[in-house]
Amino acid sequence: MNTEPYKLHPVISSNLREQIEREIRSAIIEGRYKPGERMVESAIAVELGVSRAPVREALSALEREGLVINIPRRGSFIVDLTEKDIKEIYSFRLLLETGALEFAFERVNEEDFENLQQLIDDLNDAINQKVDLESILNLDLFFHDYLCSLANHRRLYAAWKSIRLQTQMLMGYISSTFEQFPHEPAVWHQSILDAMIENDIETAKTILTEHIYDAKVRALKAVEDRPSLEEK
């Protein structure tokens, strides 16, 4: 992981809050900000060349997304996911995504297979081209997002979206564990899709379950191994 101090990019936009929110979100997801790190509004405002008001609004929006936590009289901090949080997120994902897969089998068609294959191909291309981490994480997550959308279940999809960004944050935690085999997430996705194409729902569910379990183990190990703020 890059140990150089992270610098935000100055923003110039008619909608400062959205730009600032996007800039900070990217930094969090890519692991540029350390879990538990305090977000100093004045320092962020100086880096971005803006006033503190839109920074405060952006941090409030990120709090609603579950990436930032505000502690009264202390300030805003990057959420520090505990072992319990991680286990809850992945167990919830397992329920949602395997459930979505069952619903999807009732309606999935050739166009969906083509779209899922394109997502896998795009992920492989992004890894080969060594694009920025956030883009790779987005492509990884889009596959799971598409599976959940195939269920055509509004409440299930809303539940998935409620943990989407924290899931992406955890993907950022474990990204370094794929350094020797960077295509491994795409391999998992391809195996799931191949089983779907063969109309083998049980195999697809089994592979998806193993994929989510593997990610959970990696996330727990990453959190266990990460240095404390004092060691930064």
C-alpha positions, 0 to 999 in steps of 0.5 A: 500500500502506498505510504506517501501522505495522501493529497487531495486534488483541488476542485473547481465545480459548480457543485462543490459538495459533490466534487468534494464528496467524490474526491474524499470517497475515492481516497477512502475506498483506495485506502489512502485514509486510514481507518479511524483517521480523523478528517480535519475539515480545515485541512481538507478545505485548504487542500481542496481550495474551498471553504469549510461549509461544503467539506462539512456537507460532504462529510455528512453525506459520507457519514450517511453512506457508512464511510465516515462516523461523526463523534460529538465534540471530537469530529469526523473519522473514517469508519473503523470496521471491526471484526464483528462489522466485517462478519456481519457485512459478509454474512449479509452479502451471502444472504442477499446475493445467493437469494438474488441468484435464486430470483435471477434464475427465473428471469436471466436471459442471453443479454444478461449473460452477455452483460455479465461477461462484458463486466468480467472482460472489462475487469480483466482488461483493467487489471492488465492495464493496471488502471487505478484501484478505484476503477478496478474495485468498481468493475469488481463490484458491478458484477455483484451489483448486476447479480442483485439487480437481476433479482428484480426485487426492490427491497433486496436491491435497496438492502444491497445498496445499503452495504455497497460502499462498505463492501467496496471499502473492504475490497480496498482492504483486501486488494493487496492480497491479490498481488500475486494473482490479480485476476483471481476475482475475475476468475471467481466471477467467470466460474459463477457465470459459467454455472449460470449459463449451464443453468446449474443454480446449485453450483453457481450458489456454491461458487458464489458462497465460496467467493464471499467466504474467501473475501471475508477471510481476506478482510479479517486478515487484512484488518488483523495485520494493518498497523495502528494509527500510531505506527503510521 
